[in-house]
């Protein structure tokens, strides 16, 4: 069974800190890094979408509801 994959790149200056922090979480708290990263990304995306102004599509749908 094939699984979706996501590769994340980041600046070299941040690499050591980020990788070391994640590895410490994995070792010390027996954390599943894939699950942790998926949840963190999903949380950030949800927060970002909540704070965004309505998209063009949303505006179009609102206009259609107004005319109905």
N, C-alpha and C positions, 0 to 999 in steps of 0.2 A: 504494500500500500504506500503510495507516494504522499508525502506531507509537504505542505507549503513551508517555504523557508524565507527568512528575512535577514539580510546582512546589514549590519549597522557599521558605518565608518565614523571616525571621530578624529580630531587633530592629535598629532603625536604627543603634544604637551599634556593632553588629558588622558592619554592611553594608560599610563601606569596607574594613576589614581583610580580610574574607573574600573579597570580590570582587577586591580588588587582589592578594591572594595567589594566587587561582586564575588571574587573568589573567597574572601573572608566570610561573606554571608553564606556562601555555599558550604564551606567547611564547618563554620561555627554554629550555624543554625539549620544545617541540612536542608538548605533552600534549593528548590528546583529553579535554576536560573531562567530556563525557557518560560516557565509559567510566570515567574516574577516579572520578566521583561514584557511578556504579552499583556499582563494586567496593568503594568505601569504605562505602557503605550496606549492601551484602551482608555485608561483613566485620563490621561493627558489629552487624547483626541476628544473625548466627551466634554471635558472642560473647555477645550478650544472651540468646539462647535457651539456650545452654550453661549460663549462670549462673542461669537461672530454676529455681524449684522445679517439680516435675512439675505439669502442668496437670490439671484435672479429668478430661479425656479420658484422659490417661495413667494416672491413678489408677484409672479405671474399667477400662481394659484390663489393668492389672496385677492387679486383683481377679479379673477373669474368668479370667486365666491361672492364678491360684492355685486357683480352684475346678475347673479342668479336670483 
